[in-house]
Amino acid sequence: MLGWCRDTIRKGQHEVKANISCIDNFKGRGRLPAEAHLPGLIDKIHEIVEEKTQADPTLKSDRLYIKITAKEVRNRLIESGYTDDELPAASTLGRKLNKLGYSLKRVQKVKPKKK
């Protein structure tokens, strides 16, 4: 009638009988992030990206832009000793770069003056 699963009802009945509340382990589920499998990955990404980082040319924001793609970051990680199989995909590395505060956008340094 309510659309609940039988397991949920059984769990609720058990909680009422035992007078305790069952707590699910939601954090224990799912896949671990790439940094859990490769502990030095974030530091190595910082090393690779820092030399290609550029501040916002208008200085209106404190965003950092990089002149390197996630695919190129992945290739440089492979050159530095990681294997192709253990590294995450380029799209995952792109999301990691965004979380670290780097924006993967092209930056126009100077606009040409109109005559």
N, CA, C and O atoms as CSV, one atom per row, in Angstrom:
chain,resi,resn,atom,element,x,y,z
A,1,MET,N,N,0.826,-1.182,0.000
A,1,MET,CA,C,0.000,0.000,0.000
A,1,MET,C,C,0.878,1.257,0.000
A,1,MET,O,O,0.583,2.218,-0.710
A,2,LEU,N,N,1.946,1.252,0.787
A,2,LEU,CA,C,2.828,2.415,0.846
A,2,LEU,C,C,3.975,2.341,-0.157
A,2,LEU,O,O,4.697,3.319,-0.348
A,3,GLY,N,N,4.143,1.188,-0.795
A,3,GLY,CA,C,5.216,1.046,-1.762
A,3,GLY,C,C,6.558,0.735,-1.124
A,3,GLY,O,O,7.601,0.961,-1.739
A,4,TRP,N,N,6.550,0.225,0.092
A,4,TRP,CA,C,7.796,-0.091,0.780
A,4,TRP,C,C,8.205,-1.523,0.483
A,4,TRP,O,O,7.366,-2.364,0.159
A,5,CYS,N,N,9.460,-1.788,0.592
A,5,CYS,CA,C,10.009,-3.114,0.384
A,5,CYS,C,C,9.755,-3.963,1.631
A,5,CYS,O,O,9.656,-3.435,2.738
A,6,ARG,N,N,9.649,-5.272,1.444
A,6,ARG,CA,C,9.428,-6.165,2.587
A,6,ARG,C,C,10.596,-6.112,3.568
A,6,ARG,O,O,10.405,-6.232,4.779
A,7,ASP,N,N,11.804,-5.933,3.039
A,7,ASP,CA,C,12.978,-5.859,3.913
A,7,ASP,C,C,12.910,-4.632,4.823
A,7,ASP,O,O,13.321,-4.693,5.982
A,8,THR,N,N,12.398,-3.532,4.303
A,8,THR,CA,C,12.273,-2.321,5.106
A,8,THR,C,C,11.262,-2.528,6.229
A,8,THR,O,O,11.491,-2.111,7.364
A,9,ILE,N,N,10.154,-3.166,5.911
A,9,ILE,CA,C,9.131,-3.438,6.929
A,9,ILE,C,C,9.688,-4.391,7.982
A,9,ILE,O,O,9.472,-4.189,9.177
A,10,ARG,N,N,10.406,-5.431,7.545
A,10,ARG,CA,C,10.991,-6.397,8.467
A,10,ARG,C,C,12.009,-5.702,9.385
A,10,ARG,O,O,12.081,-5.999,10.577
A,11,LYS,N,N,12.781,-4.791,8.826
A,11,LYS,CA,C,13.772,-4.047,9.616
A,11,LYS,C,C,13.068,-3.165,10.655
A,11,LYS,O,O,13.521,-3.072,11.795
A,12,GLY,N,N,11.974,-2.525,10.268
A,12,GLY,CA,C,11.217,-1.691,11.196
A,12,GLY,C,C,10.597,-2.498,12.323
A,12,GLY,O,O,10.588,-2.064,13.475
A,13,GLN,N,N,10.075,-3.678,11.988
A,13,GLN,CA,C,9.504,-4.536,13.016
A,13,GLN,C,C,10.582,-5.000,13.998
A,13,GLN,O,O,10.345,-5.083,15.204
A,14,HIS,N,N,11.762,-5.299,13.466
A,14,HIS,CA,C,12.879,-5.710,14.326
A,14,HIS,C,C,13.293,-4.570,15.259
A,14,HIS,O,O,13.607,-4.803,16.426
A,15,GLU,N,N,13.294,-3.346,14.745
A,15,GLU,CA,C,13.655,-2.188,15.575
A,15,GLU,C,C,12.646,-1.997,16.708
A,15,GLU,O,O,13.026,-1.661,17.830
A,16,VAL,N,N,11.357,-2.213,16.413
A,16,VAL,CA,C,10.322,-2.048,17.431
A,16,VAL,C,C,10.452,-3.135,18.498
A,16,VAL,O,O,10.335,-2.846,19.689
A,17,LYS,N,N,10.695,-4.394,18.080
A,17,LYS,CA,C,10.820,-5.499,19.028
A,17,LYS,C,C,12.052,-5.340,19.922
A,17,LYS,O,O,11.974,-5.531,21.135
A,18,ALA,N,N,13.192,-4.988,19.313
A,18,ALA,CA,C,14.448,-4.929,20.058
A,18,ALA,C,C,14.636,-3.593,20.775
A,18,ALA,O,O,15.527,-3.460,21.614
A,19,ASN,N,N,13.810,-2.611,20.452
A,19,ASN,CA,C,13.892,-1.270,21.041
A,19,ASN,C,C,15.241,-0.590,20.755
A,19,ASN,O,O,15.771,0.154,21.581
A,20,ILE,N,N,15.774,-0.871,19.562
A,20,ILE,CA,C,16.999,-0.205,19.099
A,20,ILE,C,C,16.761,0.266,17.675
A,20,ILE,O,O,15.848,-0.204,16.997
A,21,SER,N,N,17.591,1.196,17.230
A,21,SER,CA,C,17.476,1.625,15.838
A,21,SER,C,C,18.682,1.106,15.060
A,21,SER,O,O,19.826,1.270,15.486
A,22,CYS,N,N,18.415,0.483,13.925
A,22,CYS,CA,C,19.470,-0.055,13.071
A,22,CYS,C,C,20.003,1.068,12.186
A,22,CYS,O,O,19.235,1.812,11.575
A,23,ILE,N,N,21.299,1.175,12.127
A,23,ILE,CA,C,21.936,2.227,11.337
A,23,ILE,C,C,22.611,1.587,10.129
A,23,ILE,O,O,23.391,0.644,10.264
A,24,ASP,N,N,22.301,2.108,8.960
A,24,ASP,CA,C,22.926,1.600,7.742
A,24,ASP,C,C,24.319,2.177,7.574
A,24,ASP,O,O,24.609,3.272,8.055
A,25,ASN,N,N,25.166,1.446,6.899
A,25,ASN,CA,C,26.534,1.881,6.623
A,25,ASN,C,C,26.602,2.400,5.185
A,25,ASN,O,O,27.184,1.757,4.311
A,26,PHE,N,N,26.002,3.571,4.949
A,26,PHE,CA,C,25.979,4.115,3.603
A,26,PHE,C,C,27.372,4.519,3.129
A,26,PHE,O,O,27.679,4.396,1.943
A,27,LYS,N,N,28.223,5.002,4.043
A,27,LYS,CA,C,29.574,5.412,3.650
A,27,LYS,C,C,30.440,4.224,3.274
A,27,LYS,O,O,31.417,4.383,2.542
A,28,GLY,N,N,30.107,3.050,3.753
A,28,GLY,CA,C,30.886,1.865,3.447
A,28,GLY,C,C,30.566,1.274,2.091
A,28,GLY,O,O,31.248,0.356,1.635
A,29,ARG,N,N,29.543,1.784,1.447
A,29,ARG,CA,C,29.134,1.256,0.144
A,29,ARG,C,C,29.842,1.986,-0.985
A,29,ARG,O,O,30.372,3.082,-0.802
A,30,GLY,N,N,29.842,1.374,-2.128
A,30,GLY,CA,C,30.348,2.027,-3.330
A,30,GLY,C,C,31.855,1.907,-3.502
A,30,GLY,O,O,32.551,1.279,-2.704
A,31,ARG,N,N,32.321,2.521,-4.553
A,31,ARG,CA,C,33.732,2.457,-4.906
A,31,ARG,C,C,34.487,3.571,-4.204
A,31,ARG,O,O,33.981,4.682,-4.053
A,32,LEU,N,N,35.697,3.264,-3.778
A,32,LEU,CA,C,36.537,4.264,-3.141
A,32,LEU,C,C,37.089,5.224,-4.187
A,32,LEU,O,O,37.238,4.838,-5.346
A,33,PRO,N,N,37.398,6.470,-3.809
A,33,PRO,CA,C,37.966,7.405,-4.784
A,33,PRO,C,C,39.373,6.980,-5.206
A,33,PRO,O,O,39.999,6.143,-4.556
A,34,ALA,N,N,39.850,7.552,-6.278
A,34,ALA,CA,C,41.153,7.189,-6.831
A,34,ALA,C,C,42.281,7.487,-5.855
A,34,ALA,O,O,43.293,6.786,-5.851
A,35,GLU,N,N,42.125,8.525,-5.021
A,35,GLU,CA,C,43.191,8.842,-4.073
A,35,GLU,C,C,43.354,7.773,-3.001
A,35,GLU,O,O,44.420,7.670,-2.395
A,36,ALA,N,N,42.326,6.980,-2.758
A,36,ALA,CA,C,42.441,5.891,-1.789
A,36,ALA,C,C,43.299,4.756,-2.344
A,36,ALA,O,O,44.038,4.108,-1.603
A,37,HIS,N,N,43.196,4.522,-3.651
A,37,HIS,CA,C,43.993,3.473,-4.284
A,37,HIS,C,C,45.413,3.938,-4.562
A,37,HIS,O,O,46.358,3.157,-4.446
A,38,LEU,N,N,45.570,5.214,-4.931
A,38,LEU,CA,C,46.872,5.796,-5.263
A,38,LEU,C,C,47.119,6.993,-4.358
A,38,LEU,O,O,46.730,8.107,-4.709
A,39,PRO,N,N,47.753,6.803,-3.205
A,39,PRO,CA,C,47.870,7.867,-2.207
A,39,PRO,C,C,48.595,9.129,-2.684
A,39,PRO,O,O,48.240,10.221,-2.240
A,40,GLY,N,N,49.578,9.032,-3.551
A,40,GLY,CA,C,50.332,10.212,-3.973
A,40,GLY,C,C,49.802,10.864,-5.240
A,40,GLY,O,O,50.463,11.732,-5.809
A,41,LEU,N,N,48.631,10.463,-5.686
A,41,LEU,CA,C,48.100,10.945,-6.965
A,41,LEU,C,C,47.823,12.444,-6.950
A,41,LEU,O,O,48.192,13.139,-7.896
A,42,ILE,N,N,47.195,12.950,-5.922
A,42,ILE,CA,C,46.829,14.367,-5.862
A,42,ILE,C,C,48.076,15.244,-5.843
A,42,ILE,O,O,48.119,16.276,-6.513
A,43,ASP,N,N,49.087,14.840,-5.081
A,43,ASP,CA,C,50.332,15.611,-5.034
A,43,ASP,C,C,51.013,15.632,-6.393
A,43,ASP,O,O,51.539,16.664,-6.810
A,44,LYS,N,N,51.005,14.502,-7.084
A,44,LYS,CA,C,51.634,14.431,-8.409
A,44,LYS,C,C,50.859,15.282,-9.417
A,44,LYS,O,O,51.462,15.904,-10.292
A,45,ILE,N,N,49.542,15.316,-9.302
A,45,ILE,CA,C,48.736,16.167,-10.189
A,45,ILE,C,C,49.076,17.630,-9.945
A,45,ILE,O,O,49.208,18.403,-10.894
A,46,HIS,N,N,49.220,18.016,-8.675
A,46,HIS,CA,C,49.609,19.398,-8.360
A,46,HIS,C,C,50.955,19.743,-8.982
A,46,HIS,O,O,51.118,20.836,-9.524
A,47,GLU,N,N,51.921,18.832,-8.914
A,47,GLU,CA,C,53.240,19.081,-9.505
A,47,GLU,C,C,53.147,19.309,-11.006
A,47,GLU,O,O,53.788,20.211,-11.546
A,48,ILE,N,N,52.349,18.493,-11.673
A,48,ILE,CA,C,52.236,18.591,-13.130
A,48,ILE,C,C,51.512,19.868,-13.540
A,48,ILE,O,O,51.917,20.530,-14.495
A,49,VAL,N,N,50.451,20.216,-12.830
A,49,VAL,CA,C,49.575,21.306,-13.249
A,49,VAL,C,C,50.127,22.678,-12.854
A,49,VAL,O,O,49.872,23.661,-13.548
A,50,GLU,N,N,50.874,22.762,-11.757
A,50,GLU,CA,C,51.336,24.064,-11.252
A,50,GLU,C,C,52.173,24.829,-12.273
A,50,GLU,O,O,52.104,26.057,-12.324
A,51,GLU,N,N,52.953,24.134,-13.079
A,51,GLU,CA,C,53.783,24.834,-14.058
A,51,GLU,C,C,52.972,25.389,-15.231
A,51,GLU,O,O,53.446,26.255,-15.966
A,52,LYS,N,N,51.749,24.883,-15.399
A,52,LYS,CA,C,50.890,25.336,-16.498
A,52,LYS,C,C,49.703,26.163,-16.013
A,52,LYS,O,O,48.738,26.341,-16.757
A,53,THR,N,N,49.753,26.667,-14.794
A,53,THR,CA,C,48.625,27.398,-14.216
A,53,THR,C,C,48.709,28.879,-14.550
A,53,THR,O,O,49.792,29.461,-14.604
A,54,GLN,N,N,47.548,29.473,-14.771
A,54,GLN,CA,C,47.469,30.897,-15.091
A,54,GLN,C,C,46.294,31.490,-14.325
A,54,GLN,O,O,45.231,30.874,-14.242
A,55,ALA,N,N,46.474,32.658,-13.776
A,55,ALA,CA,C,45.392,33.343,-13.056
A,55,ALA,C,C,44.427,33.970,-14.057
A,55,ALA,O,O,44.735,34.085,-15.243
A,56,ASP,N,N,43.276,34.368,-13.572
A,56,ASP,CA,C,42.284,35.037,-14.410
A,56,ASP,C,C,42.885,36.330,-14.935
A,56,ASP,O,O,43.316,37.157,-14.131
A,57,PRO,N,N,42.936,36.549,-16.264
A,57,PRO,CA,C,43.587,37.742,-16.800
A,57,PRO,C,C,42.900,39.053,-16.419
A,57,PRO,O,O,43.543,40.102,-16.397
A,58,THR,N,N,41.602,39.004,-16.119
A,58,THR,CA,C,40.903,40.235,-15.729
A,58,THR,C,C,41.054,40.516,-14.243
A,58,THR,O,O,40.724,41.605,-13.773
A,59,LEU,N,N,41.558,39.526,-13.501
A,59,LEU,CA,C,41.742,39.623,-12.048
A,59,LEU,C,C,40.443,39.909,-11.298
A,59,LEU,O,O,40.463,40.462,-10.199
A,60,LYS,N,N,39.321,39.531,-11.896
A,60,LYS,CA,C,38.029,39.713,-11.248
A,60,LYS,C,C,37.665,38.525,-10.371
A,60,LYS,O,O,36.814,38.640,-9.489
A,61,SER,N,N,38.301,37.393,-10.605
A,61,SER,CA,C,38.042,36.213,-9.778
A,61,SER,C,C,39.377,35.574,-9.413
A,61,SER,O,O,40.412,35.864,-10.012
A,62,ASP,N,N,39.325,34.711,-8.432
A,62,ASP,CA,C,40.550,34.038,-8.006
A,62,ASP,C,C,40.637,32.623,-8.569
A,62,ASP,O,O,41.308,31.766,-7.995
A,63,ARG,N,N,39.963,32.378,-9.687
A,63,ARG,CA,C,40.003,31.079,-10.327
A,63,ARG,C,C,41.354,30.867,-11.000
A,63,ARG,O,O,41.988,31.816,-11.460
A,64,LEU,N,N,41.783,29.615,-11.049
A,64,LEU,CA,C,43.020,29.250,-11.711
A,64,LEU,C,C,42.681,28.487,-12.986
A,64,LEU,O,O,41.918,27.522,-12.956
A,65,TYR,N,N,43.239,28.914,-14.081
A,65,TYR,CA,C,43.037,28.249,-15.360
A,65,TYR,C,C,44.311,27.502,-15.715
A,65,TYR,O,O,45.414,27.952,-15.403
A,66,ILE,N,N,44.153,26.360,-16.368
A,66,ILE,CA,C,45.324,25.603,-16.773
A,66,ILE,C,C,45.349,25.473,-18.278
A,66,ILE,O,O,44.309,25.409,-18.933
A,67,LYS,N,N,46.561,25.434,-18.818
A,67,LYS,CA,C,46.740,25.340,-20.264
A,67,LYS,C,C,47.038,23.906,-20.675
A,67,LYS,O,O,47.731,23.674,-21.665
A,68,ILE,N,N,46.524,22.955,-19.930
A,68,ILE,CA,C,46.800,21.551,-20.196
A,68,ILE,C,C,45.486,20.791,-20.031
A,68,ILE,O,O,44.686,21.116,-19.153
A,69,THR,N,N,45.265,19.794,-20.858
A,69,THR,CA,C,44.027,19.024,-20.785
A,69,THR,C,C,44.178,17.872,-19.803
A,69,THR,O,O,45.287,17.525,-19.398
A,70,ALA,N,N,43.062,17.295,-19.433
A,70,ALA,CA,C,43.085,16.162,-18.515
A,70,ALA,C,C,43.764,14.954,-19.158
A,70,ALA,O,O,44.421,14.165,-18.479
A,71,LYS,N,N,43.601,14.822,-20.461
A,71,LYS,CA,C,44.251,13.720,-21.175
A,71,LYS,C,C,45.765,13.872,-21.123
A,71,LYS,O,O,46.481,12.885,-20.953
A,72,GLU,N,N,46.257,15.094,-21.268
A,72,GLU,CA,C,47.688,15.350,-21.191
A,72,GLU,C,C,48.208,15.123,-19.767
A,72,GLU,O,O,49.320,14.627,-19.587
A,73,VAL,N,N,47.414,15.482,-18.763
A,73,VAL,CA,C,47.800,15.217,-17.371
A,73,VAL,C,C,47.935,13.710,-17.166
A,73,VAL,O,O,48.870,13.251,-16.510
A,74,ARG,N,N,47.010,12.949,-17.723
A,74,ARG,CA,C,47.066,11.493,-17.611
A,74,ARG,C,C,48.319,10.941,-18.281
A,74,ARG,O,O,48.980,10.059,-17.734
A,75,ASN,N,N,48.647,11.459,-19.467
A,75,ASN,CA,C,49.851,11.003,-20.165
A,75,ASN,C,C,51.109,11.316,-19.354
A,75,ASN,O,O,52.032,10.503,-19.305
A,76,ARG,N,N,51.151,12.471,-18.729
A,76,ARG,CA,C,52.323,12.828,-17.915
A,76,ARG,C,C,52.408,11.981,-16.652
A,76,ARG,O,O,53.505,11.688,-16.176
A,77,LEU,N,N,51.261,11.587,-16.106
A,77,LEU,CA,C,51.275,10.681,-14.953
A,77,LEU,C,C,51.829,9.316,-15.352
A,77,LEU,O,O,52.547,8.682,-14.579
A,78,ILE,N,N,51.495,8.869,-16.556
A,78,ILE,CA,C,52.035,7.604,-17.049
A,78,ILE,C,C,53.545,7.712,-17.238
A,78,ILE,O,O,54.280,6.775,-16.925
A,79,GLU,N,N,54.010,8.852,-17.750
A,79,GLU,CA,C,55.447,9.067,-17.918
A,79,GLU,C,C,56.180,9.099,-16.579
A,79,GLU,O,O,57.356,8.742,-16.505
A,80,SER,N,N,55.488,9.524,-15.522
A,80,SER,CA,C,56.144,9.658,-14.221
A,80,SER,C,C,56.157,8.357,-13.428
A,80,SER,O,O,56.673,8.332,-12.311
A,81,GLY,N,N,55.605,7.276,-13.974
A,81,GLY,CA,C,55.738,5.997,-13.297
A,81,GLY,C,C,54.457,5.233,-13.054
A,81,GLY,O,O,54.516,4.056,-12.699
A,82,TYR,N,N,53.311,5.846,-13.227
A,82,TYR,CA,C,52.053,5.124,-13.054
A,82,TYR,C,C,51.782,4.288,-14.306
A,82,TYR,O,O,52.218,4.639,-15.402
A,83,THR,N,N,51.059,3.183,-14.132
A,83,THR,CA,C,50.695,2.371,-15.291
A,83,THR,C,C,49.333,2.808,-15.817
A,83,THR,O,O,48.558,3.466,-15.123
A,84,ASP,N,N,49.068,2.428,-17.049
A,84,ASP,CA,C,47.825,2.812,-17.713
A,84,ASP,C,C,46.621,2.181,-17.012
A,84,ASP,O,O,45.558,2.796,-16.929
A,85,ASP,N,N,46.783,0.970,-16.513
A,85,ASP,CA,C,45.665,0.261,-15.888
A,85,ASP,C,C,45.287,0.823,-14.521
A,85,ASP,O,O,44.108,0.823,-14.165
A,86,GLU,N,N,46.263,1.303,-13.749
A,86,GLU,CA,C,45.953,1.761,-12.399
A,86,GLU,C,C,45.414,3.190,-12.349
A,86,GLU,O,O,44.793,3.575,-11.358
A,87,LEU,N,N,45.637,3.975,-13.393
A,87,LEU,CA,C,45.156,5.354,-13.409
A,87,LEU,C,C,43.683,5.417,-13.806
A,87,LEU,O,O,43.225,4.599,-14.603
A,88,PRO,N,N,42.934,6.381,-13.259
A,88,PRO,CA,C,41.547,6.556,-13.696
A,88,PRO,C,C,41.502,7.171,-15.102
A,88,PRO,O,O,42.526,7.598,-15.635
A,89,ALA,N,N,40.331,7.209,-15.677
A,89,ALA,CA,C,40.150,7.747,-17.026
A,89,ALA,C,C,40.391,9.253,-17.041
A,89,ALA,O,O,40.425,9.898,-15.993
A,90,ALA,N,N,40.555,9.802,-18.236
A,90,ALA,CA,C,40.816,11.240,-18.387
A,90,ALA,C,C,39.631,12.064,-17.881
A,90,ALA,O,O,39.827,13.141,-17.319
A,91,SER,N,N,38.415,11.575,-18.073
A,91,SER,CA,C,37.247,12.317,-17.587
A,91,SER,C,C,37.231,12.382,-16.059
A,91,SER,O,O,36.832,13.394,-15.484
A,92,THR,N,N,37.662,11.307,-15.406
A,92,THR,CA,C,37.747,11.303,-13.944
A,92,THR,C,C,38.815,12.280,-13.479
A,92,THR,O,O,38.616,13.003,-12.503
A,93,LEU,N,N,39.945,12.305,-14.172
A,93,LEU,CA,C,40.998,13.265,-13.826
A,93,LEU,C,C,40.514,14.693,-14.039
A,93,LEU,O,O,40.891,15.588,-13.282
A,94,GLY,N,N,39.688,14.922,-15.053
A,94,GLY,CA,C,39.110,16.251,-15.267
A,94,GLY,C,C,38.247,16.680,-14.102
A,94,GLY,O,O,38.290,17.838,-13.687
A,95,ARG,N,N,37.453,15.742,-13.561
A,95,ARG,CA,C,36.638,16.056,-12.387
A,95,ARG,C,C,37.498,16.313,-11.161
A,95,ARG,O,O,37.176,17.178,-10.347
A,96,LYS,N,N,38.595,15.565,-11.021
A,96,LYS,CA,C,39.521,15.795,-9.899
A,96,LYS,C,C,40.149,17.182,-10.014
A,96,LYS,O,O,40.298,17.879,-9.010
A,97,LEU,N,N,40.518,17.586,-11.229
A,97,LEU,CA,C,41.102,18.911,-11.438
A,97,LEU,C,C,40.098,20.002,-11.073
A,97,LEU,O,O,40.467,21.010,-10.471
A,98,ASN,N,N,38.835,19.803,-11.434
A,98,ASN,CA,C,37.807,20.783,-11.073
A,98,ASN,C,C,37.626,20.861,-9.563
A,98,ASN,O,O,37.449,21.951,-9.018
A,99,LYS,N,N,37.669,19.716,-8.876
A,99,LYS,CA,C,37.544,19.712,-7.417
A,99,LYS,C,C,38.740,20.391,-6.756
A,99,LYS,O,O,38.604,20.999,-5.694
A,100,LEU,N,N,39.907,20.289,-7.380
A,100,LEU,CA,C,41.112,20.921,-6.832
A,100,LEU,C,C,41.137,22.420,-7.088
A,100,LEU,O,O,42.005,23.122,-6.569
A,101,GLY,N,N,40.189,22.921,-7.888
A,101,GLY,CA,C,40.093,24.362,-8.111
A,101,GLY,C,C,40.654,24.833,-9.431
A,101,GLY,O,O,40.757,26.039,-9.656
A,102,TYR,N,N,41.020,23.922,-10.307
A,102,TYR,CA,C,41.535,24.299,-11.616
A,102,TYR,C,C,40.405,24.259,-12.632
A,102,TYR,O,O,39.616,23.314,-12.652
A,103,SER,N,N,40.325,25.280,-13.475
A,103,SER,CA,C,39.294,25.319,-14.507
A,103,SER,C,C,39.906,24.941,-15.835
A,103,SER,O,O,40.917,25.507,-16.249
A,104,LEU,N,N,39.299,23.993,-16.492
A,104,LEU,CA,C,39.803,23.508,-17.765
A,104,LEU,C,C,39.182,24.313,-18.904
A,104,LEU,O,O,38.341,23.810,-19.650
A,105,LYS,N,N,39.602,25.550,-19.025
A,105,LYS,CA,C,39.075,26.424,-20.068
A,105,LYS,C,C,40.220,27.161,-20.726
A,105,LYS,O,O,41.242,27.442,-20.100
A,106,ARG,N,N,40.035,27.470,-21.990
A,106,ARG,CA,C,41.025,28.284,-22.679
A,106,ARG,C,C,40.860,29.732,-22.245
A,106,ARG,O,O,39.744,30.210,-22.039
A,107,VAL,N,N,41.985,30.422,-22.108
A,107,VAL,CA,C,41.972,31.803,-21.664
A,107,VAL,C,C,42.519,32.671,-22.785
A,107,VAL,O,O,43.607,32.420,-23.304
A,108,GLN,N,N,41.750,33.700,-23.157
A,108,GLN,CA,C,42.231,34.647,-24.145
A,108,GLN,C,C,43.008,35.718,-23.404
A,108,GLN,O,O,42.452,36.442,-22.579
A,109,LYS,N,N,44.293,35.815,-23.702
A,109,LYS,CA,C,45.143,36.714,-22.932
A,109,LYS,C,C,44.811,38.181,-23.206
A,109,LYS,O,O,44.567,38.949,-22.276
A,110,VAL,N,N,44.803,38.563,-24.468
A,110,VAL,CA,C,44.559,39.952,-24.808
A,110,VAL,C,C,43.626,39.993,-26.013
A,110,VAL,O,O,43.812,39.260,-26.983
A,111,LYS,N,N,42.634,40.849,-25.938
A,111,LYS,CA,C,41.760,41.025,-27.091
A,111,LYS,C,C,42.410,42.003,-28.055
A,111,LYS,O,O,42.986,43.002,-27.624
A,112,PRO,N,N,42.329,41.738,-29.333
A,112,PRO,CA,C,42.915,42.689,-30.286
A,112,PRO,C,C,42.126,44.002,-30.317
A,112,PRO,O,O,40.900,44.006,-30.213
A,113,LYS,N,N,42.840,45.096,-30.460
A,113,LYS,CA,C,42.182,46.393,-30.490
A,113,LYS,C,C,41.514,46.607,-31.817
A,113,LYS,O,O,42.039,46.232,-32.865
A,114,LYS,N,N,40.328,47.224,-31.762
A,114,LYS,CA,C,39.617,47.543,-32.992
A,114,LYS,C,C,40.180,48.837,-33.568
A,114,LYS,O,O,40.542,49.755,-32.831
A,115,LYS,N,N,40.246,48.895,-34.879
A,115,LYS,CA,C,40.769,50.090,-35.534
A,115,LYS,C,C,39.681,51.105,-35.747
A,115,LYS,O,O,39.937,52.181,-36.288
